[in-house]
Amino acid sequence: MTVAQKMTQKQIEQRVQEIFPDSLVKADVLLLGLFHFNYPGLDGYKTEESMQVEILSKERQQQVKELTKLLATYKPTKIVVEYPAASQGKLDALYADFKLDDLKTKRDETYQLGFRLAKQLQHEKVYAFDSKPFRYSLASEDSAWIAKQFEQGEPLVKAWYDRYNQFYAYDDTITKRMPLKDYLLLLNSDEALRISHGVYLVETRIGTETEPAGADAFITSWYNRNIRMFSNLQRLAGKGDRILVLVGAGHVPILKHLLKNAPDMKLRRLDEFVKY
C-alpha cells in the first residue's frame, strides 16, 4: 500500500511557480480611474454646471501638471484612453494635432492627461480601447423585451437609484473642493470602487428565476463592454510593456478584477506612483 506523502505549502507554491513562471508576464498595467473632465452628460446622473470642476483654471492646470509628473514616474511605454478602438485612426489624427499645437484648451481627460503625458514622453501614439457592448448587436425585438422587463421592474430599483443620486450629489461637492490628485486617490480607493460598482448591480434583481432579464442585460451590456475593453488591452500588451490606462472610474472594478487574474499581465497599484 502506498503511503501518501505530506506536501508542504512551500513545495506547492514552488511547483505552481514552475508552471506559471514570472517570465510569462508580458506587461505591467496601471489603472487610473477618472471622472470625465468635460462632463459629457452621457450617464444617468448629471452634474450641475455650478458643481463641475473647471479643469482649465490656473489652479487646476497646476494640479494636472503635478499629476502628470507623478504618472510619468511609472514610465509607461503605452498610454491607453477611453476612446473607441474602432476609431483609432481618428484618435491618431487628434494626437497629431495636439503634438503640433498643444491643444490644452480641450477639457477632455484624453487631452489633459493622455495626450499631455504622451507628448512629454515622446510617444508616437496614444491607444484607444473602448468598445460598444454586444447588446447593441442584439435583435431589436430582444432589446424591446428587455426594456419591457426593466419597465416592469422599476419599483425594485427606483429607491436604490434615489440613494445613489444622493451619493453622486455629495461626491460632486468632494470633487469640487479637493485637489485633483487627492480626489483621484480617493476615487480609486477600494471603498469608493465598491460603491461605484454597486450601482450596476441594482438592476440585476429585475426578472425571474427562469427569465433573469436584469442579469442578462448586465452580461450583454456593462460587463460585456468592460470585458471587450480588457480583450483590447490583451491585444495591445507586448513583452516588457508598461501600460497606463486612463478610464472612467466606473470601469475600474471589473477591469481590476480581470487584470488581477490575467496570467500574462501584472496589475500595479496606483499608490505606488501617486501618493497623498
Secondary structure, DSSP 8 states (H G I E B T S, - for coil): --------HHHHHHHHHHHS-GGG--EEEEEEEE--TT----SSS---GGGS--TTSHHHHHHHHHHHHHHHTT--SEEEEEEEGGGHHHHHHHHHHHHHH--TT--SHIIIIIIHHHHHTT-S--EEEE---GGGGS-HHHHHHHHHHHHHTHHHHHHHHHHHHHHHHHHHHHHHHS-HHHHHHHHTSHHHHHHHHHGGGSGGG-S-SS--HHHHHHIIIIIHHHHHHHHHHHHH--TTEEEEEEEEGGGHHHHHHHHHH-TTEEEE-GGGT---
